[in-house]
């Protein structure tokens, strides 16, 4: 699944709760091509590992314990401020 810019309804940084802690609040458009497609992928991955990449760089590896409704919004941990700023810049460009 490639998270296309057109699928992003909202994206913003989350205030740091700890040193070197970076995260994004992401809300996807509630349609078949966006939120539903990612929700199905996550549901089919329950009990397995999920790898998230940005520009071919691994951003996060997580074990999927349950489904997710991405149209309601979710948090995405980001490894460092440089990648966080790059993601925000990419998705917030007109």
C-alpha positions in Angstrom: 0.0 0.0 0.0 1.4 3.4 -1.0 0.0 6.3 1.0 -0.8 8.7 -1.8 -1.0 12.4 -1.0 -4.6 12.5 -2.2 -5.6 10.1 0.6 -4.4 12.4 3.4 -7.2 14.3 5.0 -5.1 15.7 7.9 -1.4 15.3 8.9 0.3 17.2 11.7 3.2 16.7 14.1 2.4 15.5 17.7 4.0 17.4 20.5 6.9 15.5 21.9 6.2 13.5 25.0 9.8 12.5 25.5 13.3 13.5 24.2 13.9 12.1 20.7 10.2 11.1 20.4 8.6 12.1 17.1 5.2 11.2 15.8 2.6 12.3 13.3 -1.2 12.5 13.6 -2.6 11.2 10.4 -6.2 11.0 9.3 -7.1 9.4 5.9 -10.0 10.2 3.6 -12.9 7.8 4.3 -13.2 6.1 0.9 -12.5 2.7 -0.7 -9.1 3.8 -2.3 -7.7 5.3 0.9 -8.8 4.5 4.5 -10.7 1.3 3.5 -7.8 -0.1 1.5 -5.3 0.5 4.4 -7.8 -0.8 7.0 -8.2 -4.1 5.1 -4.4 -4.5 4.8 -4.0 -4.0 8.5 -6.8 -6.4 9.3 -5.3 -9.0 7.1 -1.9 -8.5 8.8 -3.1 -9.2 12.4 -0.6 -11.4 14.1 2.1 -10.5 11.7 4.8 -7.8 11.4 4.1 -4.7 9.5 6.9 -2.6 7.9 6.4 1.1 7.1 8.7 2.8 4.7 9.1 6.4 3.5 11.2 7.0 0.4 12.6 3.5 0.6 13.8 4.0 4.2 12.3 1.9 7.0 10.4 4.2 9.4 8.8 1.6 11.6 8.4 -2.1 12.2 5.5 -3.1 14.4 3.6 -6.3 15.3 -0.1 -5.9 14.3 -2.3 -6.9 17.3 -5.6 -5.6 16.0 -7.4 -3.8 13.2 -7.4 0.0 12.8 -9.9 2.5 11.5 -7.5 5.0 9.8 -10.4 7.3 8.8 -10.7 8.1 12.6 -7.0 9.1 12.7 -4.0 7.3 14.0 -0.5 8.1 15.3 2.6 7.2 13.4 5.9 7.1 15.2 8.8 8.6 13.2 12.5 7.8 14.0 13.9 11.4 13.8 13.0 15.1 13.3 14.6 15.1 9.8 12.3 12.4 8.5 9.3 14.0 10.3 10.0 17.4 8.6 10.5 15.7 5.2 7.2 13.8 5.5 5.3 17.0 6.5 6.9 18.9 3.7 6.0 16.2 1.1 2.4 15.8 2.2 1.6 19.5 2.8 2.8 20.8 -0.6 0.0 22.1 -2.7 
